[in-house]
Amino acid sequence: MLSKKVSNFLSNHSFFRNFDTLIGINSISKDYKNNFQK
């Protein structure tokens, strides 16, 4: 885990927030595809 100071720093920068959101969307869509293929 990142330290609280570092994670606060990153969350204050929209690039990193958007990047985090993209990772979240990718993992959700992977989960969806995996469940759909079962």
Contacts in CASP RR format, 6 or more apart in sequence:
PFRMAT RR
TARGET T0000
AUTHOR 0000-0000-0000
METHOD contacts of the structure
MODEL  1
MLSKKVSNFLSNHSFFRNFDTLIGINSISKDYKNNFQK
2 10 0 8 1.000
10 16 0 8 1.000
10 17 0 8 1.000
10 20 0 8 1.000
11 17 0 8 1.000
END
